[in-house]
Amino acid sequence: MPYLGVVPYLEIDGLVRRKLPRPGQDGTVTRGPELIGGVEHRVIQVVDYDPAWPVRFQAERGRIEAALGSRARRVAHIGSTSVPGLAAKPIVRSSPATTPGRRIRN
């Protein structure tokens, strides 16, 4: 069983939960897995597709390529905003790749 620090944990539906004991032979009932840190209380906004997302990505791609120079092999638009017509959280994500064996330093 994997461990998070000294707390055994399970991953259920993408959430990390503590593994707690199950009811024993004596009938003692304990709680099942619980979310570590509790439930996040924030609004997750999913919006209709915005044709400005690819434009925003292209601008960000230019900034990334300028920063990485010749080390940039590819900068990909990833995540739900990269799928035309798909509703998504309005967060434009990118994934830069560099030439293998070349390190990026400040």
N, C-alpha and C positions, 0 to 999 in steps of 0.2 A: 504494500500500500504506500502511495507517495505521501510525503510529509511537507507541510508548509511551516517552517520553523520546527517547533516540537508538537504542533497540532495536526493530527491526521486529518486529511480532507478528501472530499470527493468533488468531482466536477459534474454538475447536473444541469443540463440545458444551458451550458456556457457559464453558469454561476458557480463560484467556489463556495462550497458549504462544508462546515465542520462535520465530521463523522461522530455522531453520538450513539451511545448504546441503544439497542432495541430492547423490547420487552423480554425479560428473562423467563426462565422455567418457573419461577415463583409467582409469575403474573405481574410483577412490578412493571409499570408502564413509564417509559421515559420518552422524551421528545425525539423526533427523527432529526435529520440534518437541518441545520439552520444557516441562514445567510450570514457569512462573516462580515461584521461591520454594519449589519442591518440593511434595511431597504433604503435606496437612494430616493430622496424626495426632490425630483426635478422633472421638468416637462421635457419630453422628447418630441420634437416637432418634425413631422413629415409633411412636405409640401409638394405641390404639383411640379412636374419637370419645368426647369427654367432654362431657356436657350442661352442664357448668359453663362451657364456653368462651363461649357467648353471654352468660351472666350476667357473666363477667369483662369481656367487651367492653362491655356496657351500663354497668358501673361506670366503666370507662376513658373511655367516651364522655361521661359526665357530667362527669368531671374536665376533659376537653379542652374541652367546651362552656363550662364555668365559666371556664376560663382565657382562652378566645377571646372570650367574650361575644357581642355582636351581629355580630362579624366571622365567626363560624362559620356557614357555609351548610349544610354537611352533614358528618357523620363516618360513614364507612362501615367495616364489618367486612370485611376483605379476607383473602385467603390461604386455605389449606386448612382452617384451623379454622373458617372461616365456612360450610363446606359440611356440613350435617347428615348424620351417619352415616359421614363419610369419616375414615379414619385419617390422622393428620397429626403433624408435629413440634409439640409443645405450646407454640407461641409464638403468642399472640393478637396480631394485627396490625390496625392501623386506618389509615385514610387521611382526614385532615381536609381539607376544602375551604373556602376563604374567599370572600367576596364579591369578584368581579373588581375590580381596581383599588385594593383596600384592602390596605395593608401591615400585617404583624404586627410589632410592635416590643415590646421588653422594657419 
